[in-house]
Structures are given as structure tokens and as C-alpha cells.
Amino acid sequence: MSYFRPEIDEMEGYVPGEQPKGMTFIKLNTNENPYPPSPEVEKLLKSCDFARLRLYPDPLCTELREAAAELYGVRGENIIIGNGSDDILTIAIRSFTSDKKPLGCMTPTYSLYKVLARIQGAECKEVKLNGDFSLPENLLEQASGTGLFIFARPNAPTGNSFPIELIEKFCAGFDGAVMIDEAYADFARENCLGLVGKYPNVIICRTLSKSYSLAGARLGLAVASPEIIAGMMKVKDSYNVNMLTQKIAAAAIRDQAYFTEITGKIKKTRKRLNEELRKLSFAATESETNFLFVSPPDGDGEKYYEYLRKSLILVRYFPGDMTGHCVRITVGTDDETDKLLELTSKYVRSA
Ligand SMILES: Cc1ncc(COP(=O)(O)O)c(C=O)c1O
């Protein structure tokens, strides 16, 4: 006998990327930033008034909302803050889906979407990307009837982006809410923030985990119309973001010089890694993220993943028809990239 709802008994839980205990691995498996957070974050933590921790944090994250609003050129009322963007995704799925209103998303994409829908008791309608990971023609038709459709743009784990015109056309023609998960947009050429003022159903989701190097602090946010934000505020936990994270996230956002420096370094290393892997006959999608999704010359993603693992480099392998020929490699420091390339070159030569 089980005490759980049948959906919970029947579902597989989400499996996050491995977080090994020792630091013997070069860790390129969960798209963390290889550089430390802004020095402003360290200063702030060192000067923290720890006695204040006895109090609850600001439930509205007022200071941080204002800092984010200034950065994105919107108002505080256009922003909701979450405990990582996973929390924002949870809030959205609880807000817009039910047993009568399925979630829609592409496949392959961030696999947490589907898990969150199951927990909510909602079905997940998955729309298959084309073989080159582009959007299919009849997307609107396939998405019909879903209460919320989520795009990861740029997409994970594939790393490519989708044309903004296609996303805009979708938002204009779709009668549910559309979330554009821009976890990696700070590494991309363009983003969809401009759609918020134009379409009442658009929600942009962002995270400080990748481009601001704050995965451990857990901070995500969404930008949308005041009406959408007010509704999502009803669904979130009152104190969903702790006091320290609210402070350090605001400090990180204000330090745009440092943000530009580290995202610039990552984009430069991404270009080099991509070029060098192509020289070794790897196939790679054009990445707009801080990772590459690459296929080794023999098309056996699992074998290459196992080889790197034995050589103490951790990358991520996604089994399946559409993804099993590839591995996802987070862009690390230049030294980490050199080591990866040296081992990969040996791998190719020994094949
Ligand atoms: C597409 C996408 N969205 C959201 C997240 C979650 O990020 P966060 O650390 O903000 O919860 C990830 C994490 O890898 C991701 O790949």
C-alpha cells in the first residue's frame, strides 16, 4: 500500500547532474560557471550583519526586484524572484497547468519541465524538434490545448537557439501562457525580453546560476506583465528566497563590468573549443550557451563520455534517439579546455 498520489508513485524523479564529493574531476557536466562570483558578492558576505538572520527575509525581494528591473529596463512589478529558476518553473507550472490543462514543451529539452508537470498532475505534451534541433513547421497546431508552453531558448541540452520571429509568431497565435526559459541567454546573440511589452501571455525566465556564477546561491527570476506577475505571486512560497541570496544577487547584478568580463571569457573559450573539436572531426551544433553539444567522429556519445570519465573529466551524456550520439560539455577555463582537448585528441587517434 502507498500513501502517495498515483502520479507520484508512477513517476521517475528528476535526476540532476552528478555532483562528485571530491574535486578530483574536471567538472564540465552541469553548466556551472568556471569563474568565481563578483568580488562584490564576497565583500557583501564578509560585511554581513549575521544577527539579522533571526528575521524573515523580505517576501517581495524589493531591493533585488528593483536592481533587476533597472537592468532589464522594466518596472519592479514586472518581476518575480525565485529560489533558482527551477522555483520559477515550479510556480509557472502550478499557476497555468492542471489535470485539464497540459503543459507543452519541445523534446529534447530541459527534462525537469515534464517532471514538474507530473507532480502537478498535468500531462506533458512533447513536440519533437527536427533532427537538426530546429522547430517543426506545425508547432502551433501541435501545442494546441496546452495551458502553458515552455521553450528553452537557447535550448538545453542541444545549445542552439530558435529564430526570434518564430517564437514571436507562436506567442501571437497561442491562447495559453508562453514561458521562454532564457537560462543561457546571457551567452546568446539576442534574447526575447522585448516580447514582454508586446504580448500579455509572455513570461521570460532567467537565472543567476550560469552567467553570474551563483548556482550555489539559488536565484532565478521571471519578467512578465504586472497581471501575470501578480498571479504568480499568489502561488509562490511566501519566503521563497533567503535573505543572503537576495543581497548577494543584487550586488552581482549591479556589477555589470565583472559580468561582461566573465561571460566574454566563456564565449571566447567556447569558440576555441568548438573550432578545435571540429578539427578533430567532431560535429557540433552552433552553441549560444555556456556548453557545447557535440558528437564524436564515431557517433558514440556514451563511449566518449565513459572515456572522459575514466580520465577524470566529467561531462553529461543524455541517452535517447535524438541525443545519444552526443555529449554535453560545459565550457570551462582555458586550462580545463586544454586538458579536455589533449585527451580528446588521444581518443580520436586511438579509435
Ligand atoms: C534550461 C534550464 N533552465 C533552468 C535551469 C535551472 O537553473 P537554476 O539553477 O536557476 O534552477 C537549468 C539548469 O541547468 C537549465 O538548463
The ligand as a Gaussian input file, in Angstrom:
#p B3LYP/6-31G(d) Opt

LIG

0 1
 C       17.201000      25.293000     -19.467000
 C       17.403000      25.391000     -17.986000
 N       16.507000      26.040000     -17.256000
 C       16.630000      26.162000     -15.927000
 C       17.703000      25.595000     -15.265000
 C       17.751000      25.687000     -13.764000
 O       18.620000      26.644000     -13.299000
 P       18.598000      27.145000     -11.804000
 O       19.941000      26.848000     -11.265000
 O       18.320000      28.619000     -11.905000
 O       17.497000      26.441000     -11.064000
 C       18.661000      24.900000     -15.973000
 C       19.787000      24.259000     -15.254000
 O       20.647000      23.626000     -15.751000
 C       18.513000      24.789000     -17.375000
 O       19.401000      24.103000     -18.115000

